[in-house]
């Protein structure tokens, strides 16, 4: 009698003899090695994250950070009594970030870690809305901004706030201080400059906007605060353009949000919200949780979440310090400028932002200067065949007929990688010149995520129906 042997090769095991579950919840179980291989192999279809120059997010972390993340998988940061040292590291980080952004009293102000800059931005917006209500504001609050990331459109809709976006005009690509006052009134809870615009990478003029609001207060008595969306620039300018005034050195800036998992160098899932002074965060937004037999303030939209991102943020802060961050972030701008110079040598491109640390984040954005027989969507599509993910998209409202490309230079993107990209851009242009598309490729056909989104229900149809009592100021 012949003994029947079990297969000793992974790919001969039963779980890999059929397609992976895709619809309903599976009935049978799989051994861990098989389940891992199925998921691992499917993920090979994803792009290579370090070649994704459309994302702002960290795609390179060192081995020590990975170890800390792995050691912290089971630590719930909201459980501050059980994990008091994780809570302590968060408090240290808040003080460090407040100090970096020149808060008057870094040890005494309020701040918190978040899951990213979007949650932090919404907390800043809620703080402004509650302060406005406390001052006697009635009706529908609004905030004023230029071209913004989609999180602000979500904030407006989810928290019943009107968003007033200043359209681009002339050759301007950012919100201009001269335009701000015309969009403000007694119901304006804040003006939101973007310090590192999503579309182009450019900084908006926070100091100029603050001066414009100073003049508005002198003329009308309206005292309108600023919340700075420094999602990407908040961990760049302090090191590479320290003379640029954009943060709490401006008294009108009451809160700032930034992403820790972008230029802060933390793994994905990290953000920071900091208020200028403790009084700028309304007490109505604060909840207390148990902490070493006492209580500790918390004011997040999320509750349970992992502590690893805060732990690795603290690791990066103490590993690099001001000196290390300055050296590392300066190198990013050096690579961005190298990429911009290479693009200009290729011919038909005009720089919108070429990696100047006083003008914007470590990024390069450009457009075509002439009809060369192809468009930027087609060039982006060609680059995808080599693994590069570089966004091509139209500018915001009133400039939507102009298409640009943008490459974000992050930690881990080297001069050599930039040279490889330039060679592939040149090769792609030659191929498009020899084999032009019979019909121009569109944005929808080319694909590419630009950190923007379209609401399923347009804003004019999503406004809530207000009761008569609420509309007239009565109880509702």
ROMIDREN-458050 format. One record per atom (N, C-alpha, C): x, y, z. Coordinates in steps of 0.1 Angstrom, whole numbers, plus 5000, padded with zeros to 4 digits. Layout:
XYZ ...
//
This chain:
500949885000 500050005000 500950125000 500650214991 501450344989 500950444999 501850505007 501450605016 501250735009 500050805011 499750935005 500451045012 501351115005 502051225012 501351355010 501451435020 500951575020 501851665011 501451755003 502251834995 503251915004 504451925000 505352005008 505752135002 505052174991 505252304985 504052394988 504352514991 503252614995 502252624984 502652624971 501652654960 500952524956 501252414963 500452294961 499452264972 499352354982 498452344993 497052374989 496052314995 494652334991 494152474989 494552564998 494052694998 494452774985 495552734979 495952804966 495552734954 494652634955 494152564943 492852634938 492452734945 491252804941 491452954942 490553034936 490653174937 490453224951 490953344953 490853404967 489353444969 488853444981 487553484984 487353634980 486253664974 486053804969 484653864972 483753774976 482353824977 481953814992 481253714995 480753695009 481853655018 481553655031 482453615041 482853465039 484153435039 484553295036 484053195047 483753075043 483352975052 484552895058 485452855050 486552775054 487752855059 488652795066 489852865071 491052835062 492052915063 493352885056 494452885066 495552815064 496652825072 497352955070 498053015080 498553145079 499453175067 500353075063 501253085052 500453105039 499353035037 498553045025 497853175024 497253215035 496553345036 497453465033 498653455039 499653555037 500053565022 500353445016 500753445002 499753504993 498453474995 497453524987 497453684988 497453735000 497453885002 498653944996 499853884999 501153934995 501153944980 500753834973 500853834958 499853934952 498653944957 497754044952 498354184953 499054214964 499554354966 500754384956 501254284949 502354314939 501754394928 500454404927 499854484916 499854634920 500054664933 500154804937 501354864931 501355004930 502555074926 503655064937 504855104933 505955114942 505855244949 505655244962 505355374969 506455474968 507655434967 508755534967 508855604953 508255544943 508155594929 506855674927 506055684938 504855764937 505155904941 505355994931 505656134934 504356214934 503256154934 501956224936 501556234951 502156144959 501756144973 502556234981 501956294991 502756375001 503256295012 502856175013 503056095025 504456025026 504855995038 506155925040 506155785033 507155765026 507255625019 508655565023 509455625031 510655565036 510855585051 511055475058 511355485072 512455395075 513255425085 514455345088 514055225097 514955135099 514655005106 514255025120 514855125127 514455155141 513055205142 512555285133 511155335133 510255215130 510655125121 509855005119 509754915131 510854905138 510854825150 509854885161 509955015162 509155085172 507655075168 507355085155 505955065151 505454925154 506354825152 505954685154 505754655169 506554725177 506454705192 505254775198 504654865190 503554945195 502254905188 502154795181 500954765174 499754755183 499954705196 498854675205 498654785215 499254905213 499055015223 498055115218 496955125225 495855215222 496155355228 496455455220 496855575225 495855645234 494555615233 493555685241 493555625255 494155505257 494255445270 495455495278 495355615282 496555685288 496855635302 495955575309 496255515322 497055385321 496755305310 497455185308 498755205301 498855305293 500055325285 500555475288 500955495301 501255635305 502455695298 503455605294 504655665288 504355705274 503455635267 503055675254 502355805255 501555825265 500855955267 501956065270 502956035277 504056125280 504756165268 505056075259 505756105246 504856195238 503556175238 502656265230 502756405236 502756415249 502856555255 504156615252 505256545252 506556595248 506556645233 505956565225 505856605210 505056735209 503956745216 503156865215 503956985218 504656975229 505457085234 506557115223 507157015218 508257035208 507657105195 506557055190 505957115178 505457265181 504857285193 504457425197 505757515198 506857465203 508057545203 508557565189 508457465180 508957485166 508157595159 506857605162 506057705156 505857835164 506757855174 506857975181 505658015189 504957915195 503857945205 504458025216 503658125222 504158205233 504658125245 503858015248 504157935260 504057785255 505057725249 504957595244 504557495255 504957505267 504557415278 503157425283 502557545280 501257565286 500057565276 500457565263 499357565253 498757425251 497657425243 496957295240 497357245227 497457115226 497757055213 497556905214 497456835202 497156695203 497656625190 497956505191 498256425179 496956385173 496956355160 495756315153 496156205143 495156155136 495356055126 496056115113 496056245112 496556305100 496256455100 496656525090 496356665090 494856695087 494156605081 492756635079 491956645092 492256545101 491556545114 492056675122 493356705121 493856825128 493256945123 493056955109 492357075103 490957095108 490256985109 488856985114 488757035128 489756985137 489757035150 490057185151 490957235143 491157375142 489957455138 489257395128 487957465124 486857455135 486757345142 485757345153 486157435164 487457455167 487857545177 487357695173 487557725160 487157855155 485657875156 484957775152 483457775152 482957795167 483557725176 483057735190 483457875196 484557925192 484958055197 484058165192 483658145179 482758245173 481358235180 480858115182 479558105189 479658165203 480758145210 480958195224 480958355224 481358405213 481458555212 480058615208 479058525206 477758565203 477358555188 478158475181 477858455167 476558385165 475758425155 474458355152 474358335137 473458245133 473258215119 474258105114 474558115101 475458015095 476858065095 477858005102 479258055101 479858025088 480858095085 481658065072 483158085075 483958025066 485358055066 485858085052 486958155051 487458205038 488758135035 488958095023 490158025019 490358035004 491557995000 491857984985 491557844981 492357794971 492257654967 492657564978 491857474982 492157394994 492057244992 492657165000 492557025000 491056985004 490656864999 489256835001 488756825015 489756805025 489256795039 488556925043 488857035037 488157155041 486757165036 486557105024 485157095019 484356995027 485056885032 484356795041 483956865054 484956945060 484657015072 483457105071 483357175060 482257265057 480957195057 480957075050 479657005049 479356925062 480256865068 479956775080 479656865092 480156985093 479957065105 479057195102 478457195090 477457295087 478057435087 479157455080 479857575079 479957615064 479757735060 479857775046 481357795043 481757745032 483057765027 483057865016 483957965018 484058075008 485358075002 485458014990 486757994983 486958114974 488058184976 488458294967 488958244954 488258274943 488758224930 490058284925 490758204917 492058254912 491758364901 492558464900 492358564890 493758614885 493758654872 495058694866 496058584866 497258614870 498258514870 498458454884 497558474893 497658434907 497258284908 498058214916 497858074918 497458044933 497458144941 497158124955 496158234959 495658224971 494758324977 495658454980 495158564975 495958694976 495458774988 496258834996 495858915007 494859025003 494959084991 494059194987 492659144985 492459014983 491058964981 490358924993 491058915004 490458845016 489358925022 489459055024 488459135031 487059135024 487059125011 485759125004 484958995007 485558895012 484858765015 484558745030 484858845038 484658835052 483458915057 482858865067 481758935074 481658895088 480558935095 480458905109 480358755112 480058675102 479858535104 481158455100 482158525097 483458455093 484158415106 484358285107 484958225119 486458225118 486958225106 488458215104 488758235089 489958275086 490558265073 491658155073 491658075063 492557955063 493557965051 494758025054 495758015044 496357875043 496757835031 497357695030 498857715028 499657665038 501057675038 501657555031 501557545018 501957435010 500757385003 500357454992 499157434985 499157294978 498057224978 498057094972 498257094957 497757194950 497857194935 499257224931 499957324936 501157374931 502357354940 502057334953 503157334963 503557464969 502857574964 503257704968 502757744982 503457824989 502957885002 502058004999 500958005006 500158135006 500758225016 500558355014 501158465022 500458485035 500858415045 500158415058 500358555064 501558605064 501758745070 501058845063 500958845050 500158945042 498758935045 498158805046 496758795049 496458845063 497458825073 497258875086 497159025086 498059095078 498059235077 496759285071 496259215061 494959255055 493759245065 493859145074 492759135084 492959235095 494259275097 494459395107 493759515101 493959545088 493259665082 491759645083 491259525080 489859505081 489359535095 490059495105 489559525119 489559675122 490559745117 490659885119 489459955112 489059905100 487959975093 486559935097 486459805102 485059755104 484859705118 485959685126 485859625139 485859475139 485859405127 485759265127 487159205130 487159125141 488459065145 488358915141 488958885130 488858745124 490158675125 490158555132 491458485134 491858405121 493058355122 493658275112 493958135117 493558035109 494057905111 494857865099 496157825102 497057795091 497057645088 496657605076 496757465072 498257445067 499057395076 500457375073 500757225071 499757155065 499857015063 501256965059 501857035049 503156995043 504257095047 503957225048 504957315051 505357335065 504557285074 504857305089 506157245094 506557135087 507857075091 508957105081 508757195072 509757235063 510357375066 509457475065 509857615067 510657645080 510257585091 511057615103 512557585102 512857485093 514257445091 514957505078 514157525068 514757575055 514457715052 513457775058 513157925056 512757985070 513657975080 513258025093 512958175094 513358255084 512958395084 511558415079 510958315073 509558335068 508558335079 507858445080 506858455092 505558405087 505058295094 503758235090 503058175102 503758165113 503258075124 502758165136 502958115148 502458185160 503158315163 504158345155 504758485156 503758585152 502758555144 501658635140 500558625151 500258725159 499258705169 497858665164 497558695152 496258655146 496158505143 497258435142 497258295140 496858225154 495758165154 495258105166 495457955167 495557885155 495757745155 496457705142 497157595142 497857535131 497657385131 497457335119 497557185117 498657155108 499157035110 500256975101 500156825101 500656765091 500756625090 502056575095 502056485104 503356425109 503856325099 502956265091 503356155081 503656215068 503856345067 504356395054 505856445057 506056575057 507456615060 507856605074 506956565083 507356535097 508056405098 508056315087 508856195086 508256075094 507156085100 506455975107 505855885097 505555755101 504855665093 503355715091 502655665082 501255705079 500355695092 499555795093 498655795104 498955895115 499756005112 500156095122 499856245118 499356315127 499056465124 499156535138 499156675137 499256755149 498356875147 497656905158 496857035159 497357105171 497757235170 498357315180 497557445181 497257485193 496557615195 497657715201 497457845197 498457945201 498557955216 497457965223 497357965238 496257875242 496257835255 495257745260 493857805258 493757935259 492457995258 491857985244 492657955234 492157955220 491457815217 491557715226 490857595224 489657595234 488457615229 487257625238 487157495247 486857515259 486657405269 485657305264 484657355257 483557265253 484057155244 485257165238 485757055229 486656955237 486856985250 487756905258 487056795266 487556675265 487056565274 488256515282 487956455293 489056405302 489056255302 490256195302 490356055303 491256025315 491155905320 491955865332 493455855328 494255905337 495655915335 496355905348 497055795352 497755775364 496955825376 495755775377 494955805389 494355945388 494656025378 494056155377 493256155363 493356275356 492756285343 493656365334 493456345321 494256415311 493256455300 493456575295 492556635285 492756565272 491656535264 491756485251 490656555242 490956575230 490056655221 490256605207 489956485204 490156425191 488756385185 488756375172 487556325166 487556175167 488756115165 488855965167 489055935182 488755815185 489055775199 490155665199 489855545198 490855445198 491755445185 493055445187 493955445176 495355405181 496155355172 497455305176 498455415181 499255385190 500255485195 501555485188 501755395178 503055385172 503555515165 502555575158 502855695150 503455815159 502855825171 503355925181 504755885186 504855755189 506155705194 507255725184 506955695171 508055715161 508255865158 507255945159 507456095158 508456145168 508256095181 509156135191 510556085188 510655965183 511955905179 512655995168 511856035158 512456115148 512856255153 512056315162 512356445168 513756445175 513856335184 515156335192 516256275184 516056195174 517156145165 517756255157 516956335151 517456435141 517656565148 516756605157 516856745162 516756845152 516956975156 516857085146 517957075136 519157035140 520257025130 519956915120 519556805124 519256695115 518156725105 517056775110 515956815102 516356915092 517157015096 517557125087 518457055075 519356965079 520156905068 519356825059 518456745065 517556645057 516656725048 515956825053 514956895045 515556985035 516757035038 517557115028 517957025016 518256905019 518556815008 517356784999 516156785005 514956764996 514856874986 515057004991 514957114982 516057114972 517257064975 518357054966 517956954955 517356844958 516856744948 515756804939 514856874946 513756944938 514357044928 515257124932 515857214923 516657154912 517257044915 517956964904 516956904894 515856864899 514756814890 514256924881 513957034888 513457154880 514357194869 515657204872 516657244862 516757144851 516657014854 516656914844 515456924835 514256954840 513056964832 513157084823 513657194827 513857314819 514757284807 515757204809 516757164798 516057084788 514957014791 514256924782 513457014772 513157134775 512657224765 511257284767 510157214766 508857274765 508157304778 508957314789 508257324802 508557464808 507557504815 507657634823 507457594838 508357644847 508257614861 507157694868 506257634875 505357714884 506057724898 506557604902 507357604915 508557514913 509757574915 510957494912 511657454924 511057444936 511757404948 512457514955 511957634955 512457744963 511857734977 512657714987 512157695001 511357815006 511557935001 510858055005 509458064998 509257984987 508057994979 507057884982 507657764986 506757654987 507457534993 506757424993 507257294998 508357234988 508957124992 509957054984 509156984973 508957054962 508156994951 508457074939 508057014927 508257084914 506957074907 506457184902 505257184894 505457264881 504957214870 505257274857 504157254848 504257324836 503257314826 503957324812 503257284802 503757294788 503657434784 504657484776 504657624771 504257634757 504057514750 503757514736 503057384732 502457384720 501857264715 502957174710 503157064717 504256974712 503756844707 502456834705 501856714699 501356614709 501556644722 501056554733 500656644745 499856594754 499556664766 500156604778 499956664789 500656614802 499956494807 498756464804 498056344807 498756224800 499056244788 499756144780 501156114785 501856224789 503156204795 503156134808 502156164816 501956094829 501655954826 500855924816 500555784813 501755704809 502655774801 503855704796 504755674808 504855764818 505755744829 505255634838 503955604838 503455494846 503955364841 504255354828 504755224822 506155194828 506855294833 508155274840 508055274855 506755284860 506555274874 506455404882 506655514874 506555654881 505055694881 504655744893 503255794895 503455944897 503156024887 503256164888 501956224883 501356314892 499956364889 499956464878 499056464869 498656564860 497256604862 496856724862 495556764866 495356914862 494056954861 493757094859 493857184871 494157314870 494157404881 492757424886 492657484898 491257504904 490357604895 489257624901 488157704894 488757834889 488257874877 488757994869 490057984863 490757864865 491957834858 491957684853 490757634853 490657484851 490957444837 491157534828 491557504814 493057484813 493857504824 495257494824 495657364831 496457274825 496857154830 498357164835 498657104846 499957104852 500356974856 501656954859 502156834865 502856874878 502856784888 503556814900 504256684906 505456704909 506256594916 506656634930 506356554939 506656584953 507956514957 508956584962 510156534966 510156504981 510256374985 510156334998 511456265003 511556245016 512656175022 512856035015 514056005010 514255885002 514355904987 513956024982 514056044968 515456124965 516356054959 517656104957 517956174944 519156234943 519556294930 519656184919 520056064923 520155964913 518755924908 517755914917 516455884913 515855994904 516156114907 515756224899 516256214885 517556174884 518156154871 517456044863 517155934870 516355834864 515055874859 514355964867 513056014863 513256104850 514256194850 514456284839 514656204826 515456094827 515756014816 514455954810 513555904820 512355844815 511355954810 511356074815 510556184809 511056204795 512356214793 512856244779 512456124770 512656004775 512255884767 510755884763 509955924773 508555924771 508156034761 508756144761 508556254752 508856214737 509956134736 510456094723 509455984717 508955904726 507955804722 506655864718 506155964725 504956034722 505156114709 506356164706 506556234694 506556144682 507056024683 507055924673 505755854671 505055834682 503755764681 502655844688 502255954682 501256034689 499855964690 499156004700 497755944701 496856004690 495955924685 495055964675 494056064681 493656034694 492856124702 493556164715 493556294719 494256324731 493756254743 494656204752 494256134764 493656234774 492556194781 491956284790 492356254804 492056334814 492456314828 491856184833 490556154829 489856034834 490555914829 491055914817 491655804811 493055774816 493755884819 495155874825 495155834839 494155874847 494155834861 495055924869 495355874881 496255954890 495556024901 495955994913 495356064925 495956194928 495156304929 495756434931 495356494945 495056404954 494656444968 493456534967 492556514958 491256584957 490156484955 488956524957 487756434955 486556514951 485656454945 484356514941 483256464949 482456554955 481356514963 480256434955 479756334961 478656254954 477456344952 477156424962 476056524961 476656664960 476356744950 476956874949 476556964961 477457054964 477257144976 475857214976 475457264964 474157334964 472957244967 473157114966 472057024968 472156954982 473356974988 473556905001 473356995013 472957125011 472657205022 471457165030 471557165043 470457115051 469257215051 468057155052 466857235053 466757295067 466757425068 466757495081 465257515086 465057485098 463657515104 463457665105 462257705105 461857845106 462457905119 462357825130 462857885143 464357905143 465057815136 466557825135 466857945126 466157955115 466558065106 466258205112 465258215121 464958345127 465658365140 466558265144 467358285156 466658225168 465558165167 464858105179 465457975182 464957905192 465457775195 465157675184 466057585182 465857495171 466757375172 
//
